[in-house]
């Protein structure tokens, strides 16, 4: 059992939930103007993890034919035989069911939105097979997190949460562009529609900068519309600094992409959440 759990962890990389969880709770803290209760805290974690597990499981399931020939992904449990296709499919469907059940117990709007959300989460894996806009679709998947957070607390979608979500979409899309530079040659070989494989690394780096510039712009709008205090504006400023150094590192050395992807972006979300909590606590 421990081996299966370890293989499932490697399959979906549970620790990467760090990218979506902070922004769910950011939206929940602002929507509740403070603490939103233990019930929603637990439901928020369950919904975020099950949604991400579904998305990653589905992605690994339908990408087996792609991953097996890519040196970077050839040792994934979905490819090397540690997890069979049926096991991955069951894992994916169970997490989809958990997500829908959790949404049902949150409120009616969350329940009805759970179905289109699952379609969007699964859509990324298909989108990259015919469009280079897949990077933004991935961003949209994580960008749904703040909207889910505000729906859980208020039972409606607010304007400020939309701007926060659009910022998250461009943030994720921007660092996914950088991450996809690792697969530029393989994507060309198998004719996958990534921006690096079609337009080259220079264009990708430029477009990633544009995306991250838009991230900060939309987060400034979010801070204004949510009537935020000094610390949330400070979080947006520090986010801009982190993204600046992210591009500085990648421009100097492509081999640092993993460090940039997992470390700096993970810190960004946690930092943002901490400053939102401080802002609402004082």
N, C-alpha and C positions, 0 to 999 in steps of 0.2 A: 504494500500500500504506500509506504514511504517513497519507494522508487517511482510509482505512478504519479504521486503528487509532485515529486521533484521534476519528472518529465513534463507534467502539465505546467509547472512553473516556468520551465525553460521554453515551453511552447508559446505561452502568452506573455511571459515576463511580467509577473504581478507587480513588481516594484515600479514599473513604468506607469502605474495608475497615478503616480505623483504628478503627472501632467494635467490630469482632468480633475482630480479630487479637490485641490485648492480652489479652483474657480467655481465649483459647485457650492462650496462653503462660503466663498466670498459673496456670491449672490444671495445665499441664505441669510448670512449675517446682516447684509444691507437691507434685505427685504423685511427681516424681523426687527431691524434697528437694534440688534444685539443678539443675545442667545435665543435660539429657536427651539430648544428642548431636546432631550435625549432621544425621543421617538424619531424625530426627523433626522437627527444625527446618525442613528443606526440605519434608518431607511436610506439616507443619502449615500452612505458607504456601500450598502448592499446594491443599490441601484447602479452606482458608478462602476463597481467592480464587475457585476454581472453583465452590464452593457458592454464594458470593454472586453470581458472574456468572450462574449458572443462575437464581437467584431473581430478579435484576433483569432479565435477558433475558426470562424468562417473563412477568414483570409488564409490561414494556414491550410485549411481543407482544400480550397479550390486552387491554391497556388503550388500544390505539390509538384506539378509538372514543370513549373518555372523554377522553383527552389532547388530541385535536385541537380540542376546543371550549373547553378551559380555557386562558385567556390565560397562565397561569404555565407551562404545559407544551406549548404549541402549537409551540414551536421545537425540540422534541426531535428527534433524528435519526430516530426511529421514526415521527414524525408528518409532518415536512416533506419526506420523500422521499429523504433522504440515504442511508438504509438501508432496503432492501426487506423485506417480511415474511418472505420465504424466507431472507434473510441472517440476520435476527434469530433465526429458528427454528433454523437450523443452528448458529449461535453458542451458543444455549441448550442444544441437545442435545449438542454437543461438550463443553461444560463439565460437563454432567451425567455424561457418560462419563468424563471426566478425574477427577471426584470419586470415582466408584465404583472406578476403577482404583487411585487413590492409597489409598483405604480398604482395598482388597484387599491391598496391599503393607504396610500398617501391621500389621493383625492380623485374625483372623476376626470378632471382635465388631464392629470398625469396619466391616468389609465388609457384614455383615448389617444393621447400623444405617444404612448409607448410603442404603438404599432408602426406609425410612419418613422419614428426614430430608429427602430430596428431595420427598416428598409434602407434608410440613409446609411446606417452603420455598415450594413452588408454591401451597399452600393459601391463603396470605395474599391473593394477587391475586384469588382467587375469593370469599373470606370477606367482604371489604368490600362485596360486592354484595348481601349479604343479612343482615349482622349488624354492629352497632356495636362488637362485641368484636374487630374486626379489629386494633385497636391492640395488644391483648394478644397476638394471634396473631403480629404482627410482632415483638413483644418475645420471644415464644417462639422465633422463628426465630434471633435473635441469642443468646438464652439457651441454645441448644443448644451454643454454642461451648465453654464450660467442660467440659461433659460429654464432648464430642468430644476435648478435650485430655487429660482423665484416662483415657479409654478408650485413647487412643493410647499412653500411658505404662504403665498398669497392666493394661489389658485387662479392666477392670471399671468399674462406676459406683459411686462412693463417696458417702456421705451428705453430706459437706461440699461436694462438687461440685454436688449437687442444690440446696443452699441458695445457693451462689454463682450458679447458673444462674437460680434464681427471682428473685434480686436483679437480675440482668441483665435478665430479662424485664420487671420493673416499671420499671427504669431506662429501657429503650428505649420501653416503652409510655407512660411519663410524658412523655418529650420528643417522642414522635410525636403525642401529644395537643396539645402546644404547636405543633408544626409544622403540624398539620392545621387550625389556626385560620386559616391563610392561604386555605384553600379552602372556608370555611364557607358562603359564598353560592353557590358553584358546586355544592357537594355537595347543597345544598337544591334547587337547580334541576334537577339530574339524578337526584335521589333516591338518592344514595349513603349508605350507613349509617355515617356517622362520628358520633362523640359530639358534636362541636361543632354539626353541622347539626341534630341531634335535640334536644339539651339546652341548647344555647347556650354562649356563651363563658365566662360566670361559672362554670357548672357544670364546664366543661372545665378551667378553671384550678384549681378546687378539687380535682377528681379527680386531676389531674396531681400536685398536692401530696401527696395520699394515696398515690399510686403511688410517689413518690420517698421518702416516709417509710417505706413498706414495703421499698423498696430498701435503705435503710440498716439497717433491722431485720434483714433476711435476711443482709446482709453481715456484721453483727455475729455472728449465729449461725454463719455460715461460718467466720469468724476463730476462734471458740471451738472448733468441731468439728474444724478442721484443725490445732489446737494451734499457732496462729500466734504470732509474737512481736510486739514493740512496734510495729515499722514497718508491719505489715499493719493493725493497729488504727489507726495514724496515717493510713494510706491511706483507711480507711473514714471517719475524722473529716474529712479534707480533702475527700473526696467529698461529704459532707453540706454542707460550706461552699460548694463549687462549685455544688451543686444549689440551695442557698439563693439565691445570687446570680443563678443562671439565672432563677428565678422572680421575683426582684426586678426584673431587667431587662425581662422580658416583661410584667409587670404595669404597668410604667411606659410601655412603648412596644412595641406589636405589631410595628412595622416592624423591630425588632431580632431577630426570631425566627430569621432565617438565621444571624446572628452567634452566637446562643445555641446553635443546633442543631449547627453545624459546628465552632465554636471551643471552647466550654466543654466539650462532651461529648467531643470529640477529646482535649483535654488530660486529662480525667478518666481515660480508659482508659490513656493513656501513663503518667500519674503513678502509677496503681495498680500497673502492671506494674513500674515502677522500684522502688517501695517493697517489692514482693514479692521482687524480685531482691536488694535490699539485705538484707532480712530473712533470706534463705536463705544469703547470702554471709558473714554474720558469726556 
